């Protein structure tokens, strides 16, 4: 569940998602919410919440969404050893690259510039 605070009305409301919430990114009038477990690396879902309507659409990314960032019309997802780009409107995967890691190393963050 995610709680939202309205600055104008000073009201707090709850947004219930179909699965536990991991990361939240706010872009324009939408919240992009990942569902997954940081410890086990389980979970492959992402929900898009439209603030104006309250509509929630959930997608299976077919990869663990360790972290996400948004740039232009792309959603970039960092997984265990991959980074993928999804079309922000359709959530279709447009590109994916595997990043070879030595034992004991892991991907720790993704950001857009």
N, C-alpha and C positions, 0 to 999 in steps of 0.2 A: 504494500500500500504506500502511496505517496501523498503527502499532505501539502496543500497549496495555501498560501497566504495572500489575500487580496489587499493590496495597499490602500485602495480607495475606500473599501467598505470595512476594512480591518477584520474580515471574516476568514475563518480557516475551513477548508473543505477537504474531503478525502477522495482520492482517486484509487479505485480498486482495480488492480491488474490481474490477469489470469494466472500469473506465476509470480514468485518472489522477485523483487526488483534488485538489480545489481548496479547499473549505471544509468544516469539520466542526463541527456543533453537537450537543452532548449534552443530551438531555432525557429525564428518567425513565430507562427501560431501553433507550433507542434512541440511535443515532448517525444524524444526518441529514448526508449527505455529497454535496456538489455535485461535478459533473464539468464542467470547462470550462477555457478558456484565457483568462487575464486579459489578455494582450497582444492576441490576435486577436478576442476576444469570441465564439469558437466553442464549441459544446457546449450541450446542452439537458437533460442528464440529472441526476437526483438519485437516490441510493440511500438506503434506510433499512435500517440494520443493527440487529437485535434482539440485545442483549448476552447475554441468557440462553440463547438458542437458537443463535446464530450465523447465523440466516437473513438473507439479503440480498434485498430487493425493489428493483428499479430502475424508475424512471418517467421518461417523456419529458415535460418541463414545457412544451415548445413555446416556450421562451424561454430566453435565456442567463441562468443564475443567478449574477449578479455577486456578490451577497451574500444571505444568508438570516437570518431571525430567527423565533422562535416565541413566540406569545402566545396563551394560552388554548388553543383547539382549532384555531388557524390557523397555517399556515406562510406567512410573508410573504417574497416574492422580489423583489429589486431587479434589474432588467435594465438594458439600455443606456439606455433612456428610458421605462421603464414600471415600475410596482410592481404585483404581483399577490398575491392571497390564495388559498391552497389549503387545503382541508379536510385536517387533519392525519391523519385516519384513512383517507380514501379517495384523497387527492391529486387530487381534482376541483377545478378552478379555480372559485372562487366570485366573484371580482371582479378587475378589472384597470383600471388608470388609466394613461393616457399623460401624461407630464410634458414639456411643450414646453421645449426647451433652446436657448439661443442658440448660435451656432457657437463652438466652443472650450470650451464648458462640458460637464460630465458629472456624473452622479450618483456620489457617492463613498462613501456609507455608509447603512445602514439599521439601526435598533435598535428594540427594544420597551421600553415602560415599564410 
